[in-house]
Amino acid sequence: MADDLGFADTGFAGSPLMQTPCLDKLAHNAVHLTRFRTPTWCAPSRAAFLTGRHGWELGLATAQGWTALGGEVVLLSELLREAGYRTAIVGKFHFNPAMRRRHPSGGAFGCGFDHQHGFLSGETDYYRHHPTWSRDGKSVRERGYATELFAAEAERLILAHARRPAPIAPFFLWLALNAPHTPLQAPRELEARFSASLDPQVRTYAAMVLAMDRAFERTVGALRQV
C-alpha cells in the first residue's frame, strides 16, 4: 500500500515524469479498479483495507488526532491468523495504540499480527523516525531512510518464512509504506535521477515515488526467489 500517492503519479497511469517500472510491470497483467472514490487523507483507506468497511462507517471523518477502531470491529489480520496464516505488518499503522488492547491476538504487537515493524502515527520524518518506531511492539532506534528500511524488512520476512520447516503456513504480509506522504524527503542519489530544472518539491516527490517503487520491487523480488 502506498500513502497519499496521486492517482496519476505512476508510469502506467500516464505520468511522463514518475518512474515506477515495478508497478508498471505488475499493472500490465493486473485488473485496474478505476471507478471509485477515496478520501483525501490516508487513515480511512487503511481502515477500509483492514476491516472491509467504509471509513465513514467507522467514524474516520477527520485527519486530526489519532484514529481508532473499536473492539467489536473484526480485522482482516485476525481472520487470516485464525485461518492458519502467519501475519505481519511492515510500515505505517496509523491507529490509536489503544487498538492493541482491544485486539490482543497475535504477537506482542497484537491486532492479529504475529510480527510488526514500523510506527503508529500519521507521518514520520524519513530519517529521524517517529517516537513510536518499533519492532513487535517494542521501541527501537534505527538509522536509514524509512522506505528502504521497510523494504529490507519485507524482504527479510518473506525469505525467513520460506525457510521455515515444512509444512509452511500461508503468509500474509501487509507492506504499508508511508511513502510518498509528507514530509517531502528523499535520498539525494534518487533526486539526481530527475532534472534539476524541476520545482524542488516536485523533484523530491518524484524521488520518493521512485523509492516507493523500488521497495515494491525488492518485495516482489523476494517472492520470486521462493
N, C-alpha and C positions, 0 to 999 in steps of 0.2 A: 504494500500500500504506500502510495506517495502522499505527501501532505501539502495541500494548497497549490497543487500543480495546475496551471492554466489548462483549460480543455483543449487548446490548440498548440500547447507547448511541447509537442513531440514531432519527430520526423514523420511518422505515419499519419499524423493529423494535419500535415501540410506546412509545418513551420519551416521556413527557409534558413532559420538561424540555429535552432536547437539541435544538438547532436545526441540522438538516442538509438544507436544501432541495435542494442539488445532488444529494447521494446519494439523496434520496427520489425525485427525478425519474428518475434513472438506474435505480433499483431497480424503478420502476413497470413498466419494459419489459425487465427482466432476469430471468435464471434465478437462483433463490436456492438455494444449497447449504447446507442446514441440518442435515444428518445427518453430522456429522464431529466429530472431537476435535482439539484443538490444544494444544500445550504452553502453560504459563502464563507463559512468557517468550518473547522475540522472535526470537532467533537461529535456532532450528530452523525456524520458518516462513519466514524469509528464505532459509535454505539449501535448503529444500524447493522454494521457488519457483525458485531459480536452478539447481537440479540435477534436479528431478523425483523426488527420493528423500527418504525419511523422515529427520527429524533424528536419531533414534536410530541409524539405519543409518549415518549419517555421523559418529557419535561425539559428537554435541552433546547431552550429558546433564546439563550443569550451566551455571548462569548466571555462574559465576565465571571471570574471566580472559578472554583472547582466545579467539575461535572460529576454527577453521582448517579448510580443505578441502585435501586432498592434490592433487598434480599429476595424478593419474590420473582425477580427477573431471571430467566434461565439463560446462561451464557453458552455460546457455541463450544467454547473450550471445555466446559463442564460436560456437555453432552458427548463430545468426542472422547473425552477421557473415560467416561462411563462405558463407552462402546469399545474400549480397549486400545485407544490411541495413546502414544506418548505425545505430550503437548508442550509447546514453547512459544514465548513471545520475545521478540528482539526489537528494541526501539522504543518508540513513544507510546505510553499507555493513556495518559491524559484523563484519568478518572480520580475521584476523591480516594485517598488512602483508606477511608472507611469501607470501601468496597471489599477490601481484603478481609475484613472481619465478617462482612455479610456473606461472602463467598469463600469460605476457608478451604475448599477442596483443592487438591493438587499438592505442589511442593511448598517450600517455605513462603513463596510469594502469594500463593493462593489463587483464587479466581479461575480454578480449573487448569492452571499451568504447572507442569512439572518443573519447568525451567523458565527463568526470566533474566533479561539483561536490558537495561535501558533506564528510562526516567519516567516520572509520573506527571509532570507539568505540561502546560500547553506549548511551551517553547523552551529552548535552551541555547546558550552560547555553544557553538560547534566545537570550540577548543577548550573552554574552561569548564563546561558541562554544568548541568543543574544540580543543586544540592541533593535532589532525590535520586541521583545516579546510583544504580545498584545492580547487584547480581544475586538472584534468588532472594530478593528482599533485603539484602544486607548492603549497606553503603560501601561503595568502592571508589577509589580515585584512579583514574586512567588518563593517559596522555594520548592525544591524537584527535583527528578530525572525526566527528561523530558518525558521519555516513560511512566512512571507511572502517571504523570500529564495529559498527553493526554488520557490515558485510562480512568481516572476518569472523564474527561470532556465528552468523548464519551458516557460513561455510563449515566452521568447526563442528557445529551441532549436527549438520547433515552427515558429515563424514564419520563422526563418532557414533551416530545412530546406526549407520551401515555396518559398523564393526561390532555391534552388539551380538552376543551369541544367538543362534537360531533357537526357536523361531522369532523372527524380528517383527515386532508390532508395527502397525501403520504409524506414521509420524505426521503430526500437524504442526507446522511452523508458521506463525504469523510474523512476517517481517514488516513491521510497522515503522517505516522511516519517518523522520521529521522533515526530511528534505522534500521540496525546497522552501519550506516555511521560513519566515523571518526568524532571527536576524540574517541579513544577506552576508554570508561569509563563505568563501571558497578557497581551496588551495591555489597558490599562485601559479603552479605549473598547469592547472586546468584553465585558469583565466587566460593564460598565454596562448591558448588554442583559439581564442576569439580576437577579432580585430580591436586594436587599441582605439579606433575611432568610434567605437560604440559608447553609448552612455555608460558610465561606470557601474551603475546599478544593474543595467541590462546585462552587461558583461559578466558581472558576478553571478547574477541569477542563472544565466546560461551555463556557467561553470558548475553551479550547484545541480542543475538538471543533468549535466553530464556525469557528475559524481554519483547521483542517484542511479542513473542508467548503468554505470559500472558496478554499483552494488548489486543490482539485479543480475547483471551478467555473471558476477562471481558466484552468486547463489545458484543460478541455473547451471553454471559450470560444475558446481559441486554435485548437483543432482545427476548430471550426465556422467560423472565419474563413477557413480554407484549403479 
